[in-house]
Amino acid sequence: MSLTPGQADESYYRKNLPSIPLGLETRTAVRNVVVDASVGVKWYLPEIHSNQALLLLDDAFHRHVPAHFAVEIASAVWKRVVTRSEIEPEEGQAILDAIGVAPLVTHATADLLDATFALAVGTRRSVYDCLYLALAIHLQCQVVTVDEKFYHAIKSGPFAIHIVSLNELFPTP
């Protein structure tokens, strides 16, 4: 079945999502969020909005990521080392080491692929971006992003409740 943007609603995608036990205690004061790589990279590399991104490391949040999150961070770090010469390889390696101990709940992507692909086709966004969205839908929470194209594409459609920009979450004066 071929989908066009807006053709399927959230219930279509939710039925394609697996039931994955989270293993987290339920606390009303803690907010689940899916953090995309555009935000996560700001924990390690000084960029605009890095201070806001660091606020997500507070205990008030349970941070969830799909397994490819580390690969996307590694790609951004590689770019800073090789193509931009902004950091030394040793600093890049230290960042990669830090990803392994980051306070994140990492979710396998295999169980999310069917829903992810349907989302990618339906929203015309990349499979990589839609893995974050599929996970947020599954967890009934929001993706936190600074990727403006992704944000606006999703915010204007049926999955708007599942995405929030970093600036929305932590407004700056």
CYANA upper distance limits for C-alpha pairs under 8 A (distance plus 0.5 A):
  3 LEU  CA      7 GLN  CA      6.65
  3 LEU  CA      8 ALA  CA      7.85
  3 LEU  CA    118 ALA  CA      8.09
  3 LEU  CA    121 VAL  CA      6.84
  3 LEU  CA    122 GLY  CA      6.03
  4 THR  CA    121 VAL  CA      7.32
  4 THR  CA    122 GLY  CA      5.62
  4 THR  CA    123 THR  CA      8.11
  5 PRO  CA    121 VAL  CA      7.77
  5 PRO  CA    122 GLY  CA      4.77
  5 PRO  CA    123 THR  CA      5.52
  5 PRO  CA    124 ARG  CA      7.33
  6 GLY  CA    122 GLY  CA      6.88
  6 GLY  CA    123 THR  CA      7.69
  6 GLY  CA    157 GLY  CA      7.40
  6 GLY  CA    158 PRO  CA      7.59
  7 GLN  CA    122 GLY  CA      7.43
  8 ALA  CA     12 TYR  CA      6.52
  8 ALA  CA     13 TYR  CA      8.25
  8 ALA  CA    122 GLY  CA      7.65
  9 ASP  CA     13 TYR  CA      7.61
  9 ASP  CA    158 PRO  CA      6.76
 10 GLU  CA     14 ARG  CA      6.57
 10 GLU  CA    158 PRO  CA      7.28
 10 GLU  CA    159 PHE  CA      7.23
 11 SER  CA     15 LYS  CA      6.72
 12 TYR  CA     16 ASN  CA      7.45
 13 TYR  CA     17 LEU  CA      7.15
 13 TYR  CA    115 ALA  CA      5.91
 13 TYR  CA    118 ALA  CA      7.55
 13 TYR  CA    119 LEU  CA      7.57
 13 TYR  CA    134 ALA  CA      8.37
 14 ARG  CA    115 ALA  CA      7.90
 14 ARG  CA    137 ILE  CA      7.40
 14 ARG  CA    138 HIS  CA      7.16
 16 ASN  CA    112 LEU  CA      8.40
 16 ASN  CA    114 ASP  CA      6.76
 16 ASN  CA    115 ALA  CA      5.54
 17 LEU  CA    111 ASP  CA      7.69
 17 LEU  CA    112 LEU  CA      6.45
 17 LEU  CA    114 ASP  CA      8.00
 17 LEU  CA    115 ALA  CA      6.24
 17 LEU  CA    134 ALA  CA      8.02
 17 LEU  CA    138 HIS  CA      6.74
 18 PRO  CA    111 ASP  CA      6.56
 18 PRO  CA    112 LEU  CA      7.36
 18 PRO  CA    138 HIS  CA      8.18
 19 SER  CA    138 HIS  CA      8.34
 26 THR  CA     30 VAL  CA      8.44
 29 ALA  CA     60 ALA  CA      7.01
 30 VAL  CA     59 ASP  CA      7.85
 30 VAL  CA     60 ALA  CA      5.21
 30 VAL  CA     61 PHE  CA      5.81
 30 VAL  CA     62 HIS  CA      7.14
 31 ARG  CA     60 ALA  CA      6.67
 31 ARG  CA     61 PHE  CA      5.27
 31 ARG  CA     62 HIS  CA      6.53
 32 ASN  CA     61 PHE  CA      6.25
 32 ASN  CA     62 HIS  CA      5.22
 32 ASN  CA     63 ARG  CA      6.69
 32 ASN  CA     64 HIS  CA      7.72
 32 ASN  CA    139 LEU  CA      8.27
 32 ASN  CA    141 CYS  CA      6.58
 32 ASN  CA    142 GLN  CA      8.22
 33 VAL  CA     61 PHE  CA      7.28
 33 VAL  CA     62 HIS  CA      6.74
 33 VAL  CA     63 ARG  CA      5.80
 33 VAL  CA     64 HIS  CA      6.53
 33 VAL  CA    136 ALA  CA      7.74
 33 VAL  CA    141 CYS  CA      6.30
 33 VAL  CA    142 GLN  CA      5.91
 33 VAL  CA    143 VAL  CA      6.51
 33 VAL  CA    144 VAL  CA      7.27
 34 VAL  CA     63 ARG  CA      6.31
 34 VAL  CA     64 HIS  CA      5.10
 34 VAL  CA     65 VAL  CA      6.09
 34 VAL  CA    132 TYR  CA      7.08
 34 VAL  CA    135 LEU  CA      7.66
 34 VAL  CA    136 ALA  CA      6.36
 34 VAL  CA    141 CYS  CA      7.79
 34 VAL  CA    142 GLN  CA      6.54
 34 VAL  CA    143 VAL  CA      5.01
 34 VAL  CA    144 VAL  CA      6.62
 35 VAL  CA     39 VAL  CA      6.97
 35 VAL  CA     40 GLY  CA      7.01
 35 VAL  CA     63 ARG  CA      6.82
 35 VAL  CA     64 HIS  CA      6.73
 35 VAL  CA     65 VAL  CA      6.40
 35 VAL  CA    132 TYR  CA      8.09
 35 VAL  CA    143 VAL  CA      6.25
 35 VAL  CA    144 VAL  CA      5.64
 35 VAL  CA    145 THR  CA      7.30
 36 ASP  CA     40 GLY  CA      6.74
 36 ASP  CA     65 VAL  CA      7.49
 36 ASP  CA     69 PHE  CA      7.58
 36 ASP  CA    129 ASP  CA      8.40
 36 ASP  CA    132 TYR  CA      6.90
 36 ASP  CA    143 VAL  CA      7.18
 36 ASP  CA    144 VAL  CA      6.77
 36 ASP  CA    145 THR  CA      6.22
 37 ALA  CA     41 VAL  CA      6.26
 37 ALA  CA     69 PHE  CA      6.43
 37 ALA  CA     72 GLU  CA      6.62
 37 ALA  CA     73 ILE  CA      6.53
 37 ALA  CA    145 THR  CA      8.35
 38 SER  CA     42 LYS  CA      7.70
 38 SER  CA    145 THR  CA      6.62
 38 SER  CA    146 VAL  CA      6.31
 38 SER  CA    147 ASP  CA      6.71
 39 VAL  CA     43 TRP  CA      7.91
 39 VAL  CA     50 SER  CA      8.49
 39 VAL  CA     53 ALA  CA      6.50
 39 VAL  CA    144 VAL  CA      7.68
 39 VAL  CA    145 THR  CA      6.21
 39 VAL  CA    146 VAL  CA      6.60
 39 VAL  CA    166 LEU  CA      8.13
 40 GLY  CA     44 TYR  CA      8.08
 40 GLY  CA     53 ALA  CA      7.70
 40 GLY  CA     73 ILE  CA      7.79
 41 VAL  CA     45 LEU  CA      6.62
 41 VAL  CA     73 ILE  CA      6.28
 41 VAL  CA     76 ALA  CA      7.82
 42 LYS  CA     46 PRO  CA      6.64
 42 LYS  CA     47 GLU  CA      6.59
 42 LYS  CA     49 HIS  CA      7.83
 42 LYS  CA     50 SER  CA      5.29
 42 LYS  CA     53 ALA  CA      6.67
 42 LYS  CA     54 LEU  CA      8.09
 43 TRP  CA     50 SER  CA      6.82
 43 TRP  CA     53 ALA  CA      6.87
 43 TRP  CA     54 LEU  CA      6.32
 44 TYR  CA     95 ILE  CA      6.79
 45 LEU  CA     50 SER  CA      8.20
 46 PRO  CA     50 SER  CA      6.47
 49 HIS  CA     53 ALA  CA      6.78
 49 HIS  CA    166 LEU  CA      8.49
 50 SER  CA     54 LEU  CA      6.70
 51 ASN  CA     55 LEU  CA      7.26
 52 GLN  CA     56 LEU  CA      7.95
 52 GLN  CA    166 LEU  CA      7.53
 52 GLN  CA    167 ASN  CA      8.26
 52 GLN  CA    170 PHE  CA      6.72
 53 ALA  CA     57 LEU  CA      8.24
 53 ALA  CA    166 LEU  CA      7.57
 54 LEU  CA     58 ASP  CA      8.24
 56 LEU  CA     60 ALA  CA      8.45
 56 LEU  CA     61 PHE  CA      6.84
 56 LEU  CA     63 ARG  CA      8.18
 57 LEU  CA     61 PHE  CA      7.46
 57 LEU  CA     63 ARG  CA      8.37
 57 LEU  CA    103 PRO  CA      8.06
 62 HIS  CA    104 LEU  CA      7.79
 62 HIS  CA    105 VAL  CA      8.05
 63 ARG  CA    103 PRO  CA      7.66
 63 ARG  CA    104 LEU  CA      5.62
 63 ARG  CA    105 VAL  CA      6.64
 64 HIS  CA    104 LEU  CA      6.14
 64 HIS  CA    105 VAL  CA      5.19
 64 HIS  CA    106 THR  CA      6.42
 64 HIS  CA    107 HIS  CA      7.81
 65 VAL  CA     69 PHE  CA      6.64
 65 VAL  CA    104 LEU  CA      7.30
 65 VAL  CA    105 VAL  CA      6.77
 65 VAL  CA    106 THR  CA      5.52
 65 VAL  CA    107 HIS  CA      6.67
 65 VAL  CA    132 TYR  CA      7.50
 65 VAL  CA    135 LEU  CA      8.25
 66 PRO  CA    106 THR  CA      6.10
 66 PRO  CA    107 HIS  CA      5.29
 66 PRO  CA    108 ALA  CA      6.61
 66 PRO  CA    109 THR  CA      6.46
 66 PRO  CA    131 LEU  CA      7.21
 66 PRO  CA    132 TYR  CA      6.95
 66 PRO  CA    135 LEU  CA      7.60
 67 ALA  CA    106 THR  CA      6.12
 67 ALA  CA    107 HIS  CA      6.04
 67 ALA  CA    108 ALA  CA      5.86
 67 ALA  CA    109 THR  CA      6.57
 68 HIS  CA     72 GLU  CA      6.92
 68 HIS  CA    109 THR  CA      8.09
 69 PHE  CA     73 ILE  CA      6.81
 70 ALA  CA     74 ALA  CA      6.55
 70 ALA  CA     96 LEU  CA      8.40
 70 ALA  CA     99 ILE  CA      7.19
 71 VAL  CA     75 SER  CA      6.65
 72 GLU  CA     76 ALA  CA      6.88
 73 ILE  CA     77 VAL  CA      6.70
 73 ILE  CA     96 LEU  CA      8.36
 74 ALA  CA     78 TRP  CA      6.51
 74 ALA  CA     96 LEU  CA      6.95
 75 SER  CA     79 LYS  CA      6.75
 76 ALA  CA     80 ARG  CA      6.99
 77 VAL  CA     81 VAL  CA      6.83
 77 VAL  CA     92 GLY  CA      6.33
 77 VAL  CA     95 ILE  CA      8.25
 78 TRP  CA     82 VAL  CA      6.33
 78 TRP  CA     83 THR  CA      8.21
 78 TRP  CA     92 GLY  CA      7.63
 79 LYS  CA     83 THR  CA      5.63
 79 LYS  CA     84 ARG  CA      6.74
 80 ARG  CA     84 ARG  CA      5.49
 80 ARG  CA     85 SER  CA      6.25
 80 ARG  CA     86 GLU  CA      5.72
 80 ARG  CA     87 ILE  CA      6.47
 81 VAL  CA     85 SER  CA      5.34
 81 VAL  CA     86 GLU  CA      6.47
 81 VAL  CA     87 ILE  CA      5.68
 81 VAL  CA     88 GLU  CA      6.36
 81 VAL  CA     89 PRO  CA      6.41
 81 VAL  CA     92 GLY  CA      7.29
 87 ILE  CA     91 GLU  CA      6.81
 87 ILE  CA     92 GLY  CA      7.28
 88 GLU  CA     92 GLY  CA      6.89
 89 PRO  CA     93 GLN  CA      6.66
 90 GLU  CA     94 ALA  CA      6.72
 91 GLU  CA     95 ILE  CA      6.83
 92 GLY  CA     96 LEU  CA      6.90
 93 GLN  CA     97 ASP  CA      6.68
 94 ALA  CA     98 ALA  CA      6.71
 95 ILE  CA     99 ILE  CA      6.95
 96 LEU  CA    100 GLY  CA      7.54
 97 ASP  CA    101 VAL  CA      7.84
 98 ALA  CA    102 ALA  CA      6.70
108 ALA  CA    112 LEU  CA      8.21
109 THR  CA    113 LEU  CA      6.80
109 THR  CA    131 LEU  CA      7.81
112 LEU  CA    116 THR  CA      6.36
112 LEU  CA    131 LEU  CA      7.51
112 LEU  CA    134 ALA  CA      7.11
112 LEU  CA    135 LEU  CA      7.67
113 LEU  CA    117 PHE  CA      6.41
113 LEU  CA    131 LEU  CA      7.99
114 ASP  CA    118 ALA  CA      6.81
115 ALA  CA    119 LEU  CA      6.60
115 ALA  CA    134 ALA  CA      6.80
116 THR  CA    120 ALA  CA      6.55
116 THR  CA    127 VAL  CA      6.82
116 THR  CA    130 CYS  CA      5.89
116 THR  CA    131 LEU  CA      5.86
116 THR  CA    133 LEU  CA      8.16
116 THR  CA    134 ALA  CA      6.02
117 PHE  CA    121 VAL  CA      6.65
117 PHE  CA    127 VAL  CA      6.71
117 PHE  CA    130 CYS  CA      8.05
118 ALA  CA    122 GLY  CA      6.45
119 LEU  CA    123 THR  CA      6.28
119 LEU  CA    124 ARG  CA      8.31
119 LEU  CA    125 ARG  CA      8.29
119 LEU  CA    130 CYS  CA      6.67
119 LEU  CA    134 ALA  CA      7.88
120 ALA  CA    124 ARG  CA      5.80
120 ALA  CA    125 ARG  CA      5.46
120 ALA  CA    126 SER  CA      6.16
120 ALA  CA    127 VAL  CA      5.89
120 ALA  CA    130 CYS  CA      6.20
121 VAL  CA    125 ARG  CA      7.65
123 THR  CA    153 ALA  CA      7.75
123 THR  CA    154 ILE  CA      7.78
125 ARG  CA    129 ASP  CA      7.12
125 ARG  CA    130 CYS  CA      7.17
125 ARG  CA    150 PHE  CA      7.59
125 ARG  CA    153 ALA  CA      8.31
126 SER  CA    130 CYS  CA      6.66
127 VAL  CA    131 LEU  CA      6.62
128 TYR  CA    132 TYR  CA      7.81
129 ASP  CA    133 LEU  CA      7.28
129 ASP  CA    150 PHE  CA      7.79
130 CYS  CA    134 ALA  CA      6.39
131 LEU  CA    135 LEU  CA      6.68
132 TYR  CA    136 ALA  CA      6.72
132 TYR  CA    143 VAL  CA      6.92
133 LEU  CA    137 ILE  CA      6.66
133 LEU  CA    142 GLN  CA      8.29
133 LEU  CA    143 VAL  CA      6.76
133 LEU  CA    162 HIS  CA      7.50
133 LEU  CA    163 ILE  CA      8.08
134 ALA  CA    138 HIS  CA      6.61
135 LEU  CA    139 LEU  CA      6.59
136 ALA  CA    140 GLN  CA      6.23
136 ALA  CA    141 CYS  CA      5.53
136 ALA  CA    142 GLN  CA      5.75
136 ALA  CA    143 VAL  CA      6.30
136 ALA  CA    162 HIS  CA      6.67
137 ILE  CA    141 CYS  CA      6.88
137 ILE  CA    142 GLN  CA      7.99
137 ILE  CA    162 HIS  CA      6.86
140 GLN  CA    162 HIS  CA      7.93
141 CYS  CA    162 HIS  CA      6.40
142 GLN  CA    161 ILE  CA      7.43
142 GLN  CA    162 HIS  CA      4.62
142 GLN  CA    163 ILE  CA      5.22
142 GLN  CA    164 VAL  CA      6.76
143 VAL  CA    162 HIS  CA      6.57
143 VAL  CA    163 ILE  CA      5.17
143 VAL  CA    164 VAL  CA      6.59
144 VAL  CA    163 ILE  CA      6.69
144 VAL  CA    164 VAL  CA      5.61
144 VAL  CA    165 SER  CA      6.01
144 VAL  CA    166 LEU  CA      6.36
145 THR  CA    151 TYR  CA      7.40
145 THR  CA    163 ILE  CA      8.06
145 THR  CA    164 VAL  CA      7.02
145 THR  CA    165 SER  CA      5.47
145 THR  CA    166 LEU  CA      6.24
146 VAL  CA    151 TYR  CA      7.94
146 VAL  CA    165 SER  CA      6.14
146 VAL  CA    166 LEU  CA      6.33
146 VAL  CA    167 ASN  CA      8.32
147 ASP  CA    151 TYR  CA      6.54
147 ASP  CA    165 SER  CA      8.48
148 GLU  CA    152 HIS  CA      6.51
149 LYS  CA    153 ALA  CA      6.57
150 PHE  CA    154 ILE  CA      6.73
151 TYR  CA    155 LYS  CA      6.27
151 TYR  CA    163 ILE  CA      7.26
151 TYR  CA    164 VAL  CA      7.74
151 TYR  CA    165 SER  CA      7.23
152 HIS  CA    156 SER  CA      6.56
153 ALA  CA    157 GLY  CA      7.48
154 ILE  CA    158 PRO  CA      8.00
154 ILE  CA    159 PHE  CA      6.48
154 ILE  CA    160 ALA  CA      6.15
154 ILE  CA    163 ILE  CA      7.54
155 LYS  CA    159 PHE  CA      7.24
155 LYS  CA    160 ALA  CA      4.63
155 LYS  CA    161 ILE  CA      8.04
155 LYS  CA    163 ILE  CA      7.15
156 SER  CA    160 ALA  CA      6.86
159 PHE  CA    163 ILE  CA      7.85
164 VAL  CA    168 GLU  CA      6.80
164 VAL  CA    169 LEU  CA      7.20
165 SER  CA    169 LEU  CA      6.88
166 LEU  CA    170 PHE  CA      6.49
166 LEU  CA    171 PRO  CA      8.27
167 ASN  CA    171 PRO  CA      5.28
167 ASN  CA    172 THR  CA      7.40
